[in-house]
Amino acid sequence: MQHDSSDQCGLGIRGVAMAIDSVIWFGLLFVAVYAVAAATGQIETVANGTDADLDGGPASAALALWLCLGVGYHTLSEWRFGRTVGKALVRIRVEREDGTPLSLRSSLVRNLVRLVDWLPFGYGIGILSVLVSGQPRRLGDRLGGTVVVRR
């Protein structure tokens, strides 16, 4: 089933889904920072819990781990279930252009390009690519051969 633009979701509902998924990304940031801090011995016990103050190489490692966890979350969720938690809550899903479920490759391409779509901040390139093309597909959707639809 080939999708036409009437099936596809626009920026608004996709933005709501991403806002929900941002809570998960925020949690993954803590996982990454504390994992690297534990591995490098940079966790401090403070009066109200623990603190991790990373800089230099460990901070870069935590950033890289966080990006891998975030892209991995989207890639695996969309590949296995067609949606992330945010997409499930707003009842949208990702499919291939022909209406079939995503392959691991299409999901990975779509989500690696998410890092470019996000630039310079807040999905600037992704939003611009939607507005310029007149299609509700960000760059990652185009390169991954995917569409986001209501289901």
BAPA-688468 format. One record per residue (C-alpha): residue number from 1; chain; x, y, z. Coordinates in nm, 2 decimals, padded with zeros to 4 digits. Each point is the difference from the previous one (the first is absolute). Example, Ala and Ser with C-alpha at 12.3 -4.5 7.8 and 13.67 -1.06 7.14 Angstrom:
BEGIN
+------+-------+--------+--------+--------+
| resi | chain |   east |  north |     up |
+------+-------+--------+--------+--------+
|    1 |     A |  01.23 | -00.45 |  00.78 |
|    2 |     A |  00.14 |  00.34 | -00.07 |
+------+-------+--------+--------+--------+
END
This chain:
BEGIN
+------+-------+--------+--------+--------+
| resi | chain |   east |  north |     up |
+------+-------+--------+--------+--------+
|    1 |     A |  00.00 |  00.00 |  00.00 |
|    2 |     A |  00.17 |  00.31 | -00.12 |
|    3 |     A | -00.05 |  00.30 |  00.23 |
|    4 |     A | -00.12 |  00.33 | -00.13 |
|    5 |     A |  00.06 |  00.33 |  00.18 |
|    6 |     A | -00.35 | -00.02 |  00.16 |
|    7 |     A |  00.10 | -00.31 |  00.20 |
|    8 |     A |  00.32 |  00.17 |  00.13 |
|    9 |     A |  00.03 |  00.18 |  00.33 |
|   10 |     A |  00.11 |  00.37 |  00.01 |
|   11 |     A |  00.24 |  00.18 |  00.22 |
|   12 |     A | -00.24 |  00.06 |  00.29 |
|   13 |     A | -00.09 | -00.35 |  00.10 |
|   14 |     A |  00.36 | -00.12 | -00.07 |
|   15 |     A |  00.12 |  00.28 |  00.23 |
|   16 |     A | -00.22 | -00.11 |  00.28 |
|   17 |     A |  00.13 | -00.36 | -00.04 |
|   18 |     A |  00.36 |  00.13 |  00.01 |
|   19 |     A | -00.07 |  00.21 |  00.30 |
|   20 |     A | -00.12 | -00.31 |  00.18 |
|   21 |     A |  00.31 | -00.20 | -00.12 |
|   22 |     A |  00.22 |  00.29 |  00.12 |
|   23 |     A | -00.08 | -00.11 |  00.35 |
|   24 |     A |  00.15 | -00.34 | -00.08 |
|   25 |     A |  00.30 |  00.17 | -00.16 |
|   26 |     A |  00.05 |  00.20 |  00.32 |
|   27 |     A | -00.01 | -00.32 |  00.20 |
|   28 |     A |  00.26 | -00.15 | -00.24 |
|   29 |     A |  00.22 |  00.30 |  00.06 |
|   30 |     A |  00.02 | -00.09 |  00.37 |
|   31 |     A |  00.07 | -00.36 | -00.09 |
|   32 |     A |  00.29 |  00.10 | -00.23 |
|   33 |     A |  00.15 |  00.26 |  00.24 |
|   34 |     A | -00.02 | -00.23 |  00.31 |
|   35 |     A |  00.13 | -00.30 | -00.20 |
|   36 |     A |  00.31 |  00.19 | -00.12 |
|   37 |     A |  00.04 |  00.16 |  00.35 |
|   38 |     A | -00.01 | -00.35 |  00.16 |
|   39 |     A |  00.25 | -00.14 | -00.26 |
|   40 |     A |  00.24 |  00.29 |  00.06 |
|   41 |     A | -00.04 |  00.03 |  00.37 |
|   42 |     A | -00.15 |  00.35 | -00.02 |
|   43 |     A | -00.31 | -00.05 |  00.21 |
|   44 |     A | -00.01 |  00.20 |  00.33 |
|   45 |     A | -00.22 | -00.06 |  00.29 |
|   46 |     A | -00.17 |  00.32 |  00.11 |
|   47 |     A | -00.24 |  00.09 |  00.28 |
|   48 |     A | -00.31 | -00.09 | -00.21 |
|   49 |     A |  00.12 | -00.28 | -00.21 |
|   50 |     A |  00.27 | -00.03 | -00.27 |
|   51 |     A |  00.15 |  00.24 | -00.25 |
|   52 |     A |  00.19 | -00.06 | -00.32 |
|   53 |     A |  00.21 |  00.30 | -00.13 |
|   54 |     A |  00.15 | -00.10 | -00.33 |
|   55 |     A |  00.23 |  00.20 | -00.23 |
|   56 |     A |  00.24 | -00.06 | -00.28 |
|   57 |     A |  00.02 | -00.36 | -00.13 |
|   58 |     A | -00.25 | -00.15 |  00.24 |
|   59 |     A | -00.26 |  00.27 | -00.09 |
|   60 |     A |  00.05 | -00.07 | -00.37 |
|   61 |     A | -00.04 | -00.37 |  00.07 |
|   62 |     A | -00.32 |  00.06 |  00.19 |
|   63 |     A | -00.13 |  00.22 | -00.28 |
|   64 |     A |  00.08 | -00.28 | -00.26 |
|   65 |     A | -00.16 | -00.26 |  00.22 |
|   66 |     A | -00.31 |  00.21 |  00.04 |
|   67 |     A | -00.04 |  00.05 | -00.37 |
|   68 |     A |  00.05 | -00.37 | -00.06 |
|   69 |     A | -00.26 | -00.08 |  00.26 |
|   70 |     A | -00.25 |  00.25 | -00.14 |
|   71 |     A |  00.04 | -00.11 | -00.36 |
|   72 |     A | -00.01 | -00.36 |  00.12 |
|   73 |     A | -00.33 |  00.06 |  00.19 |
|   74 |     A | -00.16 |  00.15 | -00.31 |
|   75 |     A |  00.15 | -00.26 | -00.24 |
|   76 |     A | -00.10 | -00.31 |  00.20 |
|   77 |     A | -00.34 |  00.13 |  00.10 |
|   78 |     A | -00.10 |  00.10 | -00.35 |
|   79 |     A |  00.15 | -00.32 | -00.16 |
|   80 |     A | -00.17 | -00.24 |  00.25 |
|   81 |     A | -00.33 |  00.18 |  00.07 |
|   82 |     A | -00.03 |  00.27 | -00.26 |
|   83 |     A |  00.00 |  00.27 |  00.26 |
|   84 |     A |  00.17 |  00.15 |  00.31 |
|   85 |     A | -00.18 |  00.06 |  00.32 |
|   86 |     A | -00.08 |  00.36 | -00.11 |
|   87 |     A | -00.14 | -00.12 | -00.33 |
|   88 |     A | -00.21 | -00.27 |  00.17 |
|   89 |     A | -00.15 |  00.26 |  00.24 |
|   90 |     A | -00.11 |  00.22 | -00.29 |
|   91 |     A | -00.10 | -00.30 | -00.22 |
|   92 |     A |  00.24 |  00.05 | -00.29 |
|   93 |     A |  00.25 | -00.25 | -00.14 |
|   94 |     A |  00.29 | -00.02 | -00.25 |
|   95 |     A | -00.03 | -00.22 | -00.31 |
|   96 |     A |  00.18 | -00.04 | -00.32 |
|   97 |     A | -00.13 |  00.19 | -00.29 |
|   98 |     A | -00.18 | -00.31 | -00.13 |
|   99 |     A | -00.18 | -00.04 |  00.33 |
|  100 |     A |  00.21 | -00.30 |  00.12 |
|  101 |     A |  00.18 | -00.01 |  00.34 |
|  102 |     A |  00.34 |  00.16 |  00.03 |
|  103 |     A |  00.31 | -00.21 | -00.06 |
|  104 |     A |  00.28 |  00.04 |  00.24 |
|  105 |     A |  00.20 |  00.18 | -00.27 |
|  106 |     A | -00.28 |  00.25 | -00.08 |
|  107 |     A | -00.05 |  00.07 |  00.37 |
|  108 |     A |  00.37 |  00.04 |  00.05 |
|  109 |     A |  00.04 |  00.24 | -00.29 |
|  110 |     A | -00.30 |  00.20 |  00.10 |
|  111 |     A |  00.13 |  00.04 |  00.35 |
|  112 |     A |  00.36 |  00.06 | -00.07 |
|  113 |     A | -00.11 |  00.29 | -00.22 |
|  114 |     A | -00.21 |  00.12 |  00.29 |
|  115 |     A |  00.33 |  00.15 |  00.14 |
|  116 |     A |  00.03 |  00.21 | -00.32 |
|  117 |     A | -00.37 |  00.09 |  00.00 |
|  118 |     A |  00.04 |  00.12 |  00.36 |
|  119 |     A |  00.26 |  00.26 | -00.10 |
|  120 |     A |  00.06 |  00.28 |  00.08 |
|  121 |     A | -00.24 | -00.03 |  00.29 |
|  122 |     A | -00.35 | -00.14 |  00.04 |
|  123 |     A | -00.04 | -00.18 | -00.33 |
|  124 |     A |  00.08 |  00.31 | -00.21 |
|  125 |     A |  00.12 | -00.19 | -00.31 |
|  126 |     A | -00.28 | -00.25 |  00.04 |
|  127 |     A | -00.27 |  00.27 |  00.02 |
|  128 |     A |  00.16 |  00.20 | -00.28 |
|  129 |     A |  00.00 | -00.31 | -00.23 |
|  130 |     A | -00.37 | -00.06 |  00.07 |
|  131 |     A | -00.09 |  00.37 | -00.07 |
|  132 |     A |  00.22 |  00.03 | -00.32 |
|  133 |     A | -00.12 | -00.33 | -00.15 |
|  134 |     A | -00.37 |  00.03 |  00.09 |
|  135 |     A |  00.00 | -00.36 |  00.11 |
|  136 |     A | -00.03 | -00.10 |  00.37 |
|  137 |     A |  00.33 | -00.20 | -00.02 |
|  138 |     A |  00.32 |  00.11 |  00.16 |
|  139 |     A |  00.34 | -00.08 | -00.16 |
|  140 |     A |  00.03 | -00.32 |  00.20 |
|  141 |     A | -00.34 | -00.12 | -00.13 |
|  142 |     A |  00.11 |  00.06 | -00.36 |
|  143 |     A |  00.33 | -00.18 |  00.03 |
|  144 |     A | -00.15 | -00.28 |  00.20 |
|  145 |     A | -00.30 | -00.04 | -00.24 |
|  146 |     A | -00.24 |  00.05 |  00.29 |
|  147 |     A | -00.32 |  00.19 |  00.08 |
|  148 |     A | -00.17 |  00.08 |  00.33 |
|  149 |     A | -00.37 | -00.08 | -00.01 |
|  150 |     A | -00.30 | -00.01 |  00.24 |
|  151 |     A | -00.08 | -00.35 |  00.11 |
+------+-------+--------+--------+--------+
END
